[in-house]
Amino acid sequence: MIRVLVIVLLAVNALFFVWSRGWLDTVTGLPAQAGREPQRLKAQQHPERIQPLAANAVAAMAQRSCLELGPLDGDAALAAAQAALRNAGAGARAEVQVRSSEQAGVWVVATIKLADAEFRARKEATYRQMRINFEPLEGLPAEQPAFVLSRHASQAEAAAEIAALDRRGLKGLRVLALKAPVNRHTLVLPQADGLLASRLKASKDPALAAGFRACSAAAAASAASS
């Protein structure tokens, strides 16, 4: 009888030893480390950085305000600002909305280059006689000197104006792109907490150089309805 009891005890101890090592987790469905979960500790990154928040920081986090950044001209500027916001923690702690619009370009009807002073004077006299407004071309050094006769929001409009002037006998005109169309963006943080707002306003990141300000009434209403 004692021999049987010893054998049973040895078997129980061996079984417990095997289970305590986690070798039977998939068989029993009772993980040996379930209560301790050491894998969670191993997954921690820089736990020494965790610090309790001071009372004023807790109060600041409870504050909410609507902030907007912009205008940001072009998709590259938008992407850079979004990356800077993520680095500042905006993506994790506050929703970031994007408001976009397309800004029309500027095309001009311009003369050919008028390097000869006498030829330029004759052109001036002709335009004054025909009561056509003109001004010196600026912003495109490689195309100067030249006159600008009109400005337009699209290349097609400028081309149509050249066709109309051609019918009036004016030659030697061309369409130049003075300013390309651009997508203009504004980033809106409808519910930025006080800590995040302070960090963003103090940021020196060049991607955020446009500066944060309180949302306009239109932006705040749009953010609230989103």
N, CA, C and O of each residue as an XYZ file, in Angstrom:
904
protein
N       0.835     -1.200      0.000
C       0.000      0.000      0.000
C       0.878      1.262      0.000
O       0.627      2.213     -0.741
N       1.912      1.243      0.850
C       2.808      2.391      0.924
C       3.534      2.588     -0.409
O       3.741      3.714     -0.861
N       3.917      1.457     -1.030
C       4.596      1.529     -2.315
C       3.703      2.208     -3.355
O       4.174      3.033     -4.138
N       2.419      1.860     -3.362
C       1.468      2.455     -4.322
C       1.349      3.954     -4.068
O       1.324      4.751     -5.006
N       1.275      4.337     -2.770
C       1.150      5.747     -2.424
C       2.378      6.532     -2.872
O       2.258      7.650     -3.372
N       3.557      5.944     -2.690
C       4.789      6.612     -3.118
C       4.805      6.815     -4.625
O       5.193      7.869     -5.131
N       4.370      5.769     -5.330
C       4.351      5.860     -6.805
C       3.387      6.954     -7.265
O       3.684      7.707     -8.192
N       2.216      7.031     -6.595
C       1.223      8.052     -6.948
C       1.775      9.444     -6.688
O       1.608     10.351     -7.504
N       2.443      9.610     -5.529
C       3.010     10.914     -5.211
C       4.096     11.325     -6.216
O       4.171     12.482     -6.631
N       4.925     10.362     -6.591
C       5.949     10.657     -7.585
C       5.331     11.060     -8.925
O       5.800     11.981     -9.593
N       4.271     10.348     -9.297
C       3.601     10.648    -10.558
C       2.972     12.040    -10.524
O       3.049     12.788    -11.498
N       2.339     12.384     -9.376
C       1.709     13.705     -9.239
C       2.760     14.800     -9.299
O       2.573     15.815     -9.970
N       3.874     14.590     -8.590
C       4.953     15.591     -8.604
C       5.540     15.759    -10.001
O       5.830     16.876    -10.429
N       5.712     14.654    -10.703
C       6.251     14.733    -12.062
C       5.285     15.482    -12.977
O       5.690     16.302    -13.801
N       3.994     15.176    -12.808
C       2.995     15.852    -13.624
C       2.970     17.350    -13.329
O       2.857     18.169    -14.241
N       3.076     17.700    -12.047
C       3.082     19.123    -11.674
C       4.323     19.823    -12.233
O       4.261     20.965    -12.688
N       5.446     19.111    -12.186
C       6.685     19.685    -12.718
C       6.557     19.988    -14.206
O       6.961     21.050    -14.680
N       5.988     19.032    -14.928
C       5.810     19.217    -16.368
C       4.854     20.372    -16.653
O       5.098     21.179    -17.550
N       3.762     20.450    -15.885
C       2.771     21.527    -16.094
C       3.350     22.893    -15.737
O       3.101     23.878    -16.432
N       4.134     22.952    -14.639
C       4.685     24.233    -14.192
C       5.667     24.810    -15.193
O       5.898     26.019    -15.197
N       6.248     23.983    -16.034
C       7.167     24.460    -17.069
C       6.418     24.945    -18.307
O       7.035     25.435    -19.253
N       5.106     24.812    -18.304
C       4.318     25.255    -19.446
C       4.248     24.273    -20.577
O       3.754     24.599    -21.657
N       4.749     23.038    -20.343
C       4.787     22.052    -21.429
C       3.415     21.478    -21.737
O       3.218     20.875    -22.792
N       2.457     21.659    -20.822
C       1.111     21.108    -21.035
C       0.075     22.204    -21.289
O      -1.126     21.938    -21.241
N       0.535     23.458    -21.566
C      -0.412     24.570    -21.736
C      -1.427     24.289    -22.832
O      -2.623     24.524    -22.660
N      -0.939     23.782    -23.962
C      -1.850     23.551    -25.084
C      -2.739     22.337    -24.860
O      -3.788     22.209    -25.493
N      -2.331     21.453    -23.970
C      -3.114     20.235    -23.701
C      -4.189     20.506    -22.665
O      -5.345     20.123    -22.850
N      -3.814     21.169    -21.569
C      -4.761     21.390    -20.464
C      -5.614     22.630    -20.650
O      -6.709     22.724    -20.095
N      -5.107     23.603    -21.445
C      -5.837     24.863    -21.567
C      -5.688     25.749    -20.347
O      -6.360     26.775    -20.237
N      -4.802     25.357    -19.416
C      -4.548     26.138    -18.192
C      -3.086     26.568    -18.199
O      -2.231     25.832    -17.707
N      -2.782     27.740    -18.745
C      -1.388     28.186    -18.825
C      -0.749     28.275    -17.448
O      -1.340     28.812    -16.510
N       0.451     27.747    -17.337
C       1.138     27.753    -16.047
C       1.487     29.176    -15.614
O       1.542     29.464    -14.418
N       1.728     30.083    -16.596
C       2.135     31.450    -16.275
C       0.979     32.429    -16.397
O       1.211     33.634    -16.496
N      -0.247     31.952    -16.393
C      -1.395     32.828    -16.642
C      -1.505     33.938    -15.623
O      -1.903     35.051    -15.965
N      -1.168     33.664    -14.397
C      -1.301     34.677    -13.358
C      -0.231     35.734    -13.424
O      -0.453     36.866    -12.994
N       0.930     35.391    -13.955
C       2.046     36.334    -13.963
C       2.244     37.026    -15.308
O       2.628     38.195    -15.348
N       1.993     36.332    -16.391
C       2.125     36.869    -17.745
C       3.443     37.614    -17.936
O       3.430     38.812    -18.216
N       4.588     36.927    -17.790
C       5.886     37.611    -17.945
C       6.097     38.174    -19.349
O       6.907     39.083    -19.532
N       5.381     37.647    -20.342
C       5.570     38.151    -21.694
C       5.140     39.604    -21.810
O       5.642     40.338    -22.661
N       4.211     40.019    -20.957
C       3.792     41.414    -20.996
C       4.914     42.335    -20.516
O       5.113     43.424    -21.055
N       5.640     41.881    -19.501
C       6.768     42.670    -19.013
C       7.858     42.777    -20.072
O       8.468     43.830    -20.252
N       8.093     41.658    -20.773
C       9.118     41.661    -21.812
C       8.741     42.579    -22.972
O       9.614     43.112    -23.656
N       7.432     42.762    -23.192
C       6.974     43.598    -24.309
C       7.029     45.080    -23.984
O       6.888     45.903    -24.888
N       7.229     45.445    -22.735
C       7.292     46.853    -22.371
C       8.518     47.515    -22.981
O       9.593     46.921    -23.050
N       8.338     48.758    -23.422
C       9.443     49.534    -23.977
C       9.675     50.755    -23.098
O       8.788     51.591    -22.925
N      10.865     50.842    -22.554
C      11.267     51.951    -21.699
C      10.289     52.206    -20.557
O       9.770     53.316    -20.436
N      10.023     51.197    -19.709
C       9.104     51.430    -18.587
C       9.620     52.485    -17.618
O       8.839     53.075    -16.871
N      10.943     52.732    -17.622
C      11.497     53.727    -16.696
C      11.041     55.147    -17.037
O      11.172     56.063    -16.226
N      10.493     55.319    -18.273
C      10.038     56.652    -18.669
C       8.644     56.980    -18.140
O       8.210     58.130    -18.207
N       7.954     55.995    -17.625
C       6.593     56.222    -17.141
C       6.652     57.020    -15.851
O       7.275     56.597    -14.877
N       6.005     58.168    -15.848
C       5.978     59.035    -14.689
C       4.527     59.418    -14.388
O       3.744     59.642    -15.311
N       4.166     59.494    -13.117
C       2.807     59.931    -12.783
C       2.615     61.391    -13.156
O       3.534     62.198    -13.023
N       1.412     61.731    -13.626
C       1.133     63.098    -14.030
C       0.873     63.969    -12.812
O       0.214     63.555    -11.859
N       1.410     65.193    -12.864
C       1.140     66.156    -11.807
C      -0.305     66.635    -11.920
O      -0.952     66.461    -12.953
N      -0.793     67.234    -10.855
C      -2.196     67.673    -10.829
C      -2.492     68.688    -11.926
O      -3.553     68.647    -12.549
N      -1.527     69.620    -12.165
C      -1.769     70.624    -13.211
C      -1.780     70.000    -14.597
O      -2.498     70.471    -15.480
N      -0.977     68.924    -14.807
C      -0.984     68.228    -16.093
C      -2.302     67.500    -16.309
O      -2.835     67.485    -17.419
N      -2.824     66.899    -15.252
C      -4.123     66.226    -15.347
C      -5.208     67.239    -15.694
O      -6.085     66.962    -16.512
N      -5.145     68.427    -15.064
C      -6.133     69.468    -15.358
C      -6.010     69.938    -16.804
O      -7.015     70.190    -17.469
N      -4.757     70.056    -17.292
C      -4.550     70.493    -18.676
C      -5.105     69.478    -19.664
O      -5.667     69.855    -20.692
N      -4.949     68.185    -19.358
C      -5.468     67.151    -20.260
C      -6.981     67.163    -20.317
O      -7.577     66.722    -21.300
N      -7.600     67.664    -19.267
C      -9.066     67.720    -19.247
C      -9.598     68.864    -20.102
O     -10.769     68.862    -20.482
N      -8.743     69.843    -20.407
C      -9.166     70.973    -21.237
C      -9.200     70.552    -22.703
O      -8.372     69.760    -23.152
N     -10.149     71.084    -23.427
C     -10.271     70.772    -24.842
C     -10.431     72.060    -25.635
O     -11.161     72.967    -25.235
N      -9.736     72.123    -26.766
C      -9.860     73.295    -27.635
C      -9.713     72.855    -29.081
O      -9.132     71.808    -29.366
N     -10.239     73.657    -29.984
C     -10.142     73.379    -31.425
C      -9.002     74.217    -31.993
O      -8.998     75.442    -31.869
N      -8.041     73.549    -32.615
C      -6.887     74.223    -33.209
C      -6.836     73.940    -34.697
O      -7.252     72.876    -35.156
N      -6.321     74.905    -35.446
C      -6.118     74.671    -36.876
C      -4.742     75.186    -37.291
O      -4.213     76.143    -36.726
N      -4.189     74.524    -38.289
C      -2.862     74.837    -38.815
C      -2.977     75.036    -40.314
O      -3.542     74.199    -41.018
N      -2.441     76.146    -40.801
C      -2.471     76.367    -42.237
C      -2.538     77.850    -42.564
O      -2.514     78.691    -41.666
N      -2.623     78.168    -43.842
C      -2.732     77.224    -44.960
C      -1.399     76.564    -45.307
O      -0.331     77.151    -45.135
N      -1.493     75.328    -45.801
C      -0.339     74.564    -46.256
C      -0.471     74.404    -47.764
O      -1.412     73.777    -48.251
N       0.467     74.967    -48.491
C       0.394     74.935    -49.948
C       1.083     73.694    -50.498
O       2.299     73.542    -50.385
N       0.292     72.813    -51.092
C       0.838     71.626    -51.735
C       0.741     70.381    -50.876
O       0.697     70.450    -49.648
N       0.709     69.239    -51.553
C       0.567     67.958    -50.858
C       1.812     67.601    -50.060
O       1.715     66.928    -49.034
N       2.980     68.040    -50.515
C       4.214     67.739    -49.788
C       4.212     68.430    -48.422
O       4.619     67.842    -47.420
N       3.750     69.681    -48.391
C       3.668     70.409    -47.116
C       2.663     69.745    -46.180
O       2.875     69.693    -44.969
N       1.566     69.237    -46.745
C       0.571     68.539    -45.934
C       1.172     67.281    -45.316
O       1.014     67.043    -44.118
N       1.860     66.477    -46.120
C       2.448     65.229    -45.622
C       3.472     65.509    -44.523
O       3.523     64.791    -43.525
N       4.285     66.548    -44.704
C       5.296     66.886    -43.697
C       4.640     67.319    -42.388
O       5.095     66.936    -41.310
N       3.576     68.113    -42.476
C       2.881     68.564    -41.270
C       2.205     67.398    -40.556
O       2.216     67.336    -39.327
N       1.617     66.474    -41.313
C       0.988     65.307    -40.694
C       2.011     64.447    -39.975
O       1.736     63.933    -38.890
N       3.195     64.282    -40.568
C       4.257     63.512    -39.916
C       4.706     64.203    -38.625
O       4.939     63.543    -37.613
N       4.826     65.526    -38.665
C       5.230     66.272    -37.465
C       4.187     66.149    -36.365
O       4.534     66.059    -35.187
N       2.925     66.144    -36.737
C       1.858     65.988    -35.744
C       1.898     64.609    -35.109
O       1.689     64.466    -33.905
N       2.167     63.589    -35.924
C       2.265     62.238    -35.358
C       3.429     62.153    -34.387
O       3.312     61.533    -33.330
N       4.552     62.770    -34.735
C       5.709     62.752    -33.848
C       5.424     63.471    -32.536
O       6.006     63.148    -31.501
N       4.525     64.446    -32.588
C       4.161     65.193    -31.379
C       3.070     64.499    -30.579
O       2.688     64.968    -29.507
N       2.567     63.379    -31.099
C       1.546     62.632    -30.381
C       0.135     63.018    -30.728
O      -0.804     62.575    -30.067
N      -0.046     63.844    -31.765
C      -1.395     64.293    -32.097
C      -2.257     63.165    -32.640
O      -3.454     63.109    -32.359
N      -1.660     62.263    -33.417
C      -2.456     61.193    -34.002
C      -3.066     60.265    -32.966
O      -4.177     59.768    -33.150
N      -2.336     60.028    -31.865
C      -2.803     59.084    -30.863
C      -3.773     59.726    -29.875
O      -4.652     59.048    -29.342
N      -3.621     61.025    -29.627
C      -4.401     61.668    -28.574
C      -5.481     62.600    -29.097
O      -6.323     63.046    -28.318
N      -5.486     62.904    -30.368
C      -6.499     63.808    -30.900
C      -6.715     63.509    -32.374
O      -5.772     63.222    -33.111
N      -7.955     63.581    -32.785
C      -8.279     63.387    -34.190
C      -7.758     64.564    -35.000
O      -7.837     65.713    -34.566
N      -7.226     64.269    -36.176
C      -6.719     65.320    -37.060
C      -7.521     65.273    -38.355
O      -7.528     64.261    -39.056
N      -8.191     66.368    -38.662
C      -8.992     66.457    -39.875
C      -8.286     67.327    -40.907
O      -7.527     68.231    -40.556
N      -8.541     67.048    -42.175
C      -7.920     67.796    -43.269
C      -9.004     68.516    -44.065
O      -9.976     67.901    -44.504
N      -8.831     69.805    -44.244
C      -9.708     70.607    -45.098
C      -8.887     71.062    -46.290
O      -7.840     71.684    -46.116
N      -9.345     70.763    -47.497
C      -8.554     71.054    -48.696
C      -9.374     71.842    -49.716
O     -10.595     71.710    -49.794
N      -8.683     72.652    -50.481
C      -9.301     73.383    -51.587
C      -8.232     73.614    -52.643
O      -7.041     73.659    -52.333
N      -8.658     73.759    -53.877
C      -7.700     74.012    -54.958
C      -7.651     75.504    -55.249
O      -8.675     76.138    -55.503
N      -6.449     76.049    -55.207
C      -6.239     77.457    -55.532
C      -5.894     77.566    -57.015
O      -4.979     76.914    -57.518
N      -6.663     78.416    -57.695
C      -6.464     78.551    -59.136
C      -5.080     79.111    -59.448
O      -4.517     79.891    -58.680
N      -4.555     78.701    -60.577
C      -3.281     79.230    -61.025
C      -3.468     80.564    -61.720
O      -4.588     81.064    -61.830
N      -2.386     81.130    -62.181
C      -2.426     82.401    -62.917
C      -1.671     82.224    -64.220
O      -0.473     81.943    -64.227
N      -2.384     82.390    -65.316
C      -1.768     82.369    -66.647
C      -1.886     83.759    -67.245
O      -2.890     84.444    -67.051
N      -0.868     84.166    -67.964
C      -0.884     85.512    -68.547
C      -0.721     85.433    -70.060
O      -0.100     84.522    -70.606
N      -1.309     86.431    -70.706
C      -1.049     86.653    -72.122
C       0.079     87.676    -72.181
O      -0.071     88.818    -71.747
N       1.201     87.243    -72.724
C       2.389     88.099    -72.727
C       2.950     88.216    -74.135
O       2.694     87.383    -75.004
N       3.722     89.274    -74.332
C       4.407     89.444    -75.612
C       5.633     88.539    -75.647
O       6.023     87.956    -74.636
N       6.219     88.437    -76.807
C       7.520     87.797    -76.913
C       8.533     88.692    -76.194
O       8.188     89.802    -75.789
N       9.752     88.239    -76.032
C      10.778     89.054    -75.387
C      11.071     90.289    -76.241
O      11.274     90.196    -77.452
N      11.087     91.434    -75.585
C      11.278     92.706    -76.281
C      12.623     93.307    -75.898
O      12.687     94.324    -75.207
N      13.678     92.678    -76.345
C      15.013     93.128    -75.966
C      15.395     94.426    -76.669
O      16.176     95.215    -76.137
N      14.850     94.648    -77.859
C      15.163     95.854    -78.620
C      14.312     97.017    -78.105
O      13.084     96.931    -78.105
N      14.953     98.099    -77.669
C      14.232     99.226    -77.070
C      13.292     99.901    -78.066
O      12.183    100.289    -77.699
N      13.718    100.047    -79.317
C      12.862    100.696    -80.318
C      11.623     99.847    -80.599
O      10.517    100.375    -80.713
N      11.810     98.542    -80.709
C      10.663     97.643    -80.947
C       9.704     97.690    -79.759
O       8.487     97.681    -79.942
N      10.247     97.741    -78.547
C       9.406     97.803    -77.349
C       8.584     99.096    -77.328
O       7.419     99.086    -76.929
N       9.191    100.205    -77.759
C       8.485    101.488    -77.795
C       7.329    101.443    -78.801
O       6.254    101.980    -78.530
N       7.541    100.811    -79.956
C       6.474    100.699    -80.954
C       5.306     99.878    -80.398
O       4.143    100.204    -80.638
N       5.626     98.798    -79.644
C       4.579     97.983    -79.037
C       3.775     98.805    -78.034
O       2.548     98.714    -77.993
N       4.460     99.599    -77.236
C       3.764    100.430    -76.263
C       2.800    101.384    -76.965
O       1.657    101.544    -76.540
N       3.263    102.010    -78.031
C       2.418    102.953    -78.764
C       1.202    102.250    -79.354
O       0.095    102.789    -79.335
N       1.414    101.034    -79.885
C       0.300    100.282    -80.473
C      -0.745     99.948    -79.424
O      -1.939    100.100    -79.683
N      -0.332     99.500    -78.256
C      -1.275     99.110    -77.212
C      -2.037    100.312    -76.670
O      -3.221    100.218    -76.346
N      -1.338    101.453    -76.576
C      -2.037    102.656    -76.115
C      -3.070    103.114    -77.136
O      -4.167    103.541    -76.777
N      -2.711    103.020    -78.396
C      -3.642    103.423    -79.453
C      -4.875    102.528    -79.462
O      -5.985    102.998    -79.711
N      -4.680    101.218    -79.187
C      -5.807    100.265    -79.185
C      -6.488    100.186    -77.818
O      -7.414     99.402    -77.613
N      -6.007    101.019    -76.884
C      -6.560    101.058    -75.522
C      -6.510     99.680    -74.855
O      -7.479     99.224    -74.248
N      -5.374     99.048    -74.987
C      -5.135     97.746    -74.344
C      -4.179     97.964    -73.176
O      -3.069     98.467    -73.348
N      -4.622     97.585    -72.009
C      -3.764     97.735    -70.835
C      -2.579     96.781    -70.917
O      -2.707     95.669    -71.428
N      -1.442     97.211    -70.420
C      -0.259     96.341    -70.398
C       0.604     96.733    -69.206
O       0.503     97.840    -68.677
N       1.447     95.803    -68.801
C       2.350     96.025    -67.669
C       3.599     95.182    -67.875
O       3.555     94.194    -68.608
N       4.696     95.543    -67.256
C       5.915     94.731    -67.399
C       5.726     93.340    -66.806
O       5.082     93.184    -65.768
N       6.275     92.355    -67.450
C       6.234     90.987    -66.933
C       7.186     90.872    -65.744
O       8.346     91.278    -65.824
N       6.688     90.319    -64.650
C       7.506     90.111    -63.455
C       7.363     88.666    -62.998
O       6.340     88.029    -63.248
N       8.382     88.154    -62.335
C       8.311     86.807    -61.773
C       8.900     85.717    -62.638
O       9.089     84.592    -62.176
N       9.197     86.036    -63.899
C       9.806     85.055    -64.807
C      11.027     85.709    -65.467
O      10.943     86.148    -66.614
N      12.134     85.776    -64.771
C      13.314     86.488    -65.294
C      13.769     86.010    -66.673
O      14.232     86.808    -67.489
N      13.636     84.716    -66.929
C      14.123     84.181    -68.206
C      13.280     84.671    -69.389
O      13.720     84.587    -70.536
N      12.080     85.177    -69.120
C      11.182     85.603    -70.198
C      11.140     87.121    -70.343
O      10.373     87.633    -71.158
N      11.912     87.824    -69.602
C      11.913     89.288    -69.628
C      13.019     89.801    -70.554
O      14.008     89.109    -70.796
N      12.836     91.052    -71.082
C      11.701     91.961    -70.873
C      10.527     91.610    -71.779
O      10.705     91.165    -72.913
N       9.322     91.820    -71.250
C       8.107     91.547    -72.008
C       6.969     92.269    -71.312
O       7.100     92.727    -70.177
N       5.838     92.361    -72.024
C       4.645     92.980    -71.453
C       3.583     91.913    -71.193
O       3.475     90.930    -71.926
N       2.819     92.124    -70.153
C       1.654     91.295    -69.851
C       0.412     92.081    -70.252
O       0.225     93.219    -69.821
N      -0.435     91.471    -71.076
C      -1.647     92.148    -71.540
C      -2.879     91.747    -70.734
O      -3.827     92.525    -70.625
N      -2.874     90.537    -70.169
C      -4.035     90.123    -69.371
C      -3.660     88.920    -68.515
O      -2.698     88.209    -68.804
N      -4.441     88.707    -67.452
C      -4.241     87.586    -66.521
C      -5.498     86.725    -66.508
O      -6.615     87.225    -66.646
N      -5.290     85.403    -66.337
C      -6.424     84.477    -66.403
C      -6.255     83.346    -65.393
O      -5.148     83.035    -64.954
N      -7.403     82.735    -65.036
C      -7.406     81.661    -64.039
C      -7.136     80.294    -64.656
O      -6.971     79.313    -63.931
N      -7.089     80.214    -65.974
C      -6.800     78.928    -66.615
C      -6.045     79.161    -67.912
O      -6.088     80.245    -68.493
N      -5.357     78.128    -68.347
C      -4.599     78.211    -69.594
C      -5.540     78.374    -70.780
O      -5.233     79.071    -71.747
N      -6.698     77.714    -70.686
C      -7.672     77.792    -71.790
C      -8.190     79.219    -71.964
O      -8.361     79.687    -73.089
N      -8.438     79.909    -70.850
C      -8.912     81.292    -70.941
C      -7.856     82.183    -71.586
O      -8.170     83.049    -72.402
N      -6.610     81.959    -71.211
C      -5.526     82.756    -71.787
C      -5.395     82.493    -73.284
O      -5.174     83.420    -74.064
N      -5.531     81.236    -73.683
C      -5.452     80.894    -75.108
C      -6.593     81.535    -75.890
O      -6.398     81.983    -77.020
N      -7.786     81.582    -75.292
C      -8.929     82.210    -75.956
C      -8.701     83.706    -76.130
O      -9.103     84.286    -77.139
N      -8.055     84.331    -75.147
C      -7.758     85.761    -75.253
C      -6.753     86.032    -76.365
O      -6.874     87.026    -77.082
N      -5.754     85.151    -76.516
C      -4.792     85.317    -77.605
C      -5.494     85.216    -78.953
O      -5.194     85.967    -79.882
N      -6.439     84.271    -79.047
C      -7.176     84.125    -80.308
C      -7.972     85.396    -80.614
O      -8.041     85.823    -81.767
N      -8.579     86.008    -79.573
C      -9.340     87.238    -79.779
C      -8.425     88.382    -80.195
O      -8.782     89.167    -81.074
N      -7.270     88.488    -79.590
C      -6.331     89.556    -79.950
C      -5.748     89.332    -81.341
O      -5.452     90.285    -82.062
N      -5.587     88.071    -81.708
C      -5.086     87.755    -83.045
C      -6.057     88.252    -84.113
O      -5.649     88.722    -85.175
N      -7.348     88.138    -83.810
C      -8.354     88.620    -84.767
C      -8.314     90.140    -84.888
O      -8.794     90.698    -85.874
N      -7.746     90.806    -83.892
C      -7.600     92.260    -83.949
C      -6.262     92.659    -84.577
O      -5.926     93.841    -84.646
N      -5.515     91.672    -85.027
C      -4.270     91.950    -85.734
C      -3.032     91.977    -84.864
O      -1.966     92.380    -85.328
N      -3.146     91.553    -83.606
C      -1.990     91.549    -82.722
C      -1.285     90.199    -82.802
O      -1.896     89.157    -82.561
N      -0.006     90.222    -83.138
C       0.778     88.998    -83.266
C       1.872     88.964    -82.193
O       2.045     89.903    -81.417
N       2.597     87.854    -82.182
C       3.728     87.729    -81.273
C       3.343     87.634    -79.810
O       4.065     88.122    -78.941
N       2.209     87.008    -79.533
C       1.753     86.835    -78.147
C       1.879     85.367    -77.737
O       1.894     84.476    -78.586
N       1.967     85.132    -76.460
C       2.119     83.768    -75.952
C       1.469     83.653    -74.571
O       1.213     84.652    -73.898
N       1.211     82.403    -74.171
C       0.653     82.112    -72.853
C       1.785     81.656    -71.942
O       2.543     80.752    -72.293
N       1.899     82.281    -70.774
C       2.900     81.898    -69.785
C       2.210     81.575    -68.461
O       1.271     82.256    -68.049
N       2.694     80.528    -67.810
C       2.164     80.163    -66.490
C       2.911     80.975    -65.444
O       4.084     80.722    -65.170
N       2.224     81.953    -64.862
C       2.851     82.787    -63.847
C       2.817     82.106    -62.483
O       3.742     82.257    -61.684
N       1.746     81.357    -62.220
C       1.613     80.634    -60.951
C       0.805     79.368    -61.204
O      -0.326     79.431    -61.685
N       1.381     78.238    -60.881
C       0.683     76.972    -61.104
C      -0.431     76.788    -60.077
O      -0.324     77.289    -58.957
N      -1.503     76.075    -60.442
C      -2.545     75.785    -59.451
C      -1.976     74.921    -58.331
O      -1.062     74.130    -58.563
N      -2.501     75.063    -57.134
C      -1.971     74.333    -55.988
C      -3.105     73.929    -55.060
O      -4.084     74.655    -54.891
N      -2.950     72.753    -54.462
C      -3.889     72.320    -53.437
C      -3.498     72.968    -52.115
O      -2.357     72.845    -51.671
N      -4.439     73.651    -51.494
C      -4.176     74.324    -50.214
C      -4.926     73.572    -49.111
O      -6.114     73.272    -49.236
N      -4.202     73.279    -48.033
C      -4.762     72.445    -46.972
C      -4.737     73.170    -45.620
O      -3.888     74.023    -45.361
N      -5.688     72.801    -44.783
C      -5.710     73.236    -43.389
C      -5.934     71.998    -42.530
O      -6.829     71.200    -42.813
N      -5.130     71.832    -41.485
C      -5.280     70.723    -40.550
C      -6.050     71.212    -39.329
O      -5.734     72.257    -38.760
N      -7.059     70.451    -38.936
C      -7.919     70.840    -37.818
C      -7.869     69.762    -36.740
O      -8.068     68.581    -37.024
N      -7.601     70.175    -35.497
C      -7.658     69.283    -34.336
C      -8.852     69.731    -33.504
O      -8.733     70.673    -32.720
N     -10.005     69.073    -33.660
C     -11.226     69.557    -33.004
C     -11.186     69.462    -31.480
O     -11.807     70.272    -30.793
N     -10.454     68.471    -30.944
C     -10.479     68.227    -29.507
C      -9.059     68.044    -28.966
O      -8.745     66.996    -28.402
N      -8.214     69.037    -29.130
C      -6.847     68.954    -28.619
C      -6.850     69.252    -27.122
O      -7.431     70.247    -26.689
N      -6.198     68.385    -26.323
C      -6.139     68.668    -24.887
C      -5.086     69.739    -24.616
O      -4.295     70.087    -25.493
N      -5.088     70.253    -23.390
C      -4.213     71.367    -23.049
C      -2.745     71.061    -23.196
O      -1.984     71.910    -23.661
N      -2.319     69.855    -22.806
C      -0.909     69.495    -22.929
C      -0.473     69.454    -24.384
O       0.583     69.976    -24.742
N      -1.299     68.829    -25.224
C      -0.968     68.736    -26.640
C      -0.952     70.122    -27.281
O      -0.061     70.431    -28.072
N      -1.932     70.954    -26.941
C      -1.995     72.308    -27.508
C      -0.741     73.102    -27.161
O      -0.189     73.793    -28.018
N      -0.285     73.011    -25.910
C       0.927     73.729    -25.496
C       2.146     73.226    -26.243
O       2.991     74.015    -26.668
N       2.240     71.901    -26.405
C       3.395     71.323    -27.097
C       3.421     71.754    -28.564
O       4.480     72.086    -29.097
N       2.269     71.749    -29.206
C       2.217     72.097    -30.621
C       2.533     73.572    -30.839
O       3.253     73.922    -31.775
N       2.003     74.428    -29.988
C       2.245     75.863    -30.142
C       3.706     76.226    -29.888
O       4.207     77.215    -30.423
N       4.382     75.426    -29.074
C       5.793     75.688    -28.776
C       6.747     74.979    -29.736
O       7.961     75.164    -29.650
N       6.212     74.175    -30.644
C       7.052     73.388    -31.544
C       7.867     74.275    -32.480
O       7.379     75.292    -32.973
N       9.106     73.877    -32.712
C       9.995     74.574    -33.646
C      10.148     73.809    -34.959
O      10.978     74.161    -35.797
N       9.352     72.773    -35.129
C       9.437     71.971    -36.360
C       9.066     72.848    -37.551
O       7.990     73.447    -37.558
N       9.941     72.938    -38.568
C       9.632     73.786    -39.727
C       8.364     73.372    -40.462
O       7.741     74.198    -41.128
N       7.975     72.105    -40.351
C       6.749     71.653    -41.023
C       5.512     72.272    -40.390
O       4.445     72.298    -41.004
N       5.649     72.774    -39.156
C       4.517     73.391    -38.453
C       4.689     74.902    -38.362
O       4.071     75.552    -37.520
N       5.534     75.462    -39.235
C       5.862     76.888    -39.163
C       4.661     77.782    -39.441
O       4.669     78.951    -39.056
N       3.631     77.263    -40.098
C       2.440     78.079    -40.366
C       1.769     78.508    -39.071
O       1.054     79.510    -39.045
N       1.992     77.755    -37.991
C       1.491     78.154    -36.677
C       0.072     77.687    -36.399
O      -0.769     77.617    -37.295
N      -0.172     77.369    -35.131
C      -1.504     76.950    -34.714
C      -2.285     78.145    -34.182
O      -1.717     79.053    -33.575
N      -3.569     78.132    -34.413
C      -4.445     79.183    -33.911
C      -5.793     78.560    -33.576
O      -6.095     77.440    -33.988
N      -6.599     79.303    -32.823
C      -7.947     78.827    -32.508
C      -8.743     78.702    -33.799
O      -8.618     79.536    -34.695
N      -9.554     77.667    -33.889
C     -10.332     77.423    -35.099
C     -11.261     78.606    -35.406
O     -11.814     79.228    -34.500
N     -11.417     78.895    -36.676
C     -12.411     79.863    -37.085
C     -13.796     79.298    -36.796
O     -13.947     78.096    -36.580
N     -14.794     80.154    -36.791
C     -16.154     79.691    -36.485
C     -16.598     78.625    -37.471
O     -17.252     77.653    -37.091
N     -16.240     78.809    -38.754
C     -16.642     77.835    -39.778
C     -15.955     76.490    -39.556
O     -16.581     75.436    -39.663
N     -14.643     76.544    -39.242
C     -13.907     75.306    -39.019
C     -14.394     74.587    -37.777
O     -14.506     73.361    -37.776
N     -14.688     75.335    -36.713
C     -15.175     74.727    -35.476
C     -16.528     74.062    -35.684
O     -16.773     72.969    -35.172
N     -17.408     74.723    -36.439
C     -18.725     74.145    -36.699
C     -18.616     72.904    -37.563
O     -19.323     71.920    -37.345
N     -17.712     72.954    -38.562
C     -17.529     71.790    -39.425
C     -16.944     70.618    -38.638
O     -17.352     69.473    -38.833
N     -15.979     70.905    -37.741
C     -15.365     69.855    -36.935
C     -16.367     69.222    -35.981
O     -16.350     68.012    -35.758
N     -17.244     70.055    -35.419
C     -18.241     69.552    -34.483
C     -19.250     68.630    -35.152
O     -19.762     67.694    -34.539
N     -19.528     68.916    -36.436
C     -20.520     68.110    -37.149
C     -19.932     66.849    -37.744
O     -20.676     65.967    -38.173
N     -18.595     66.740    -37.780
C     -17.933     65.568    -38.384
C     -17.982     64.386    -37.444
O     -17.479     63.313    -37.776
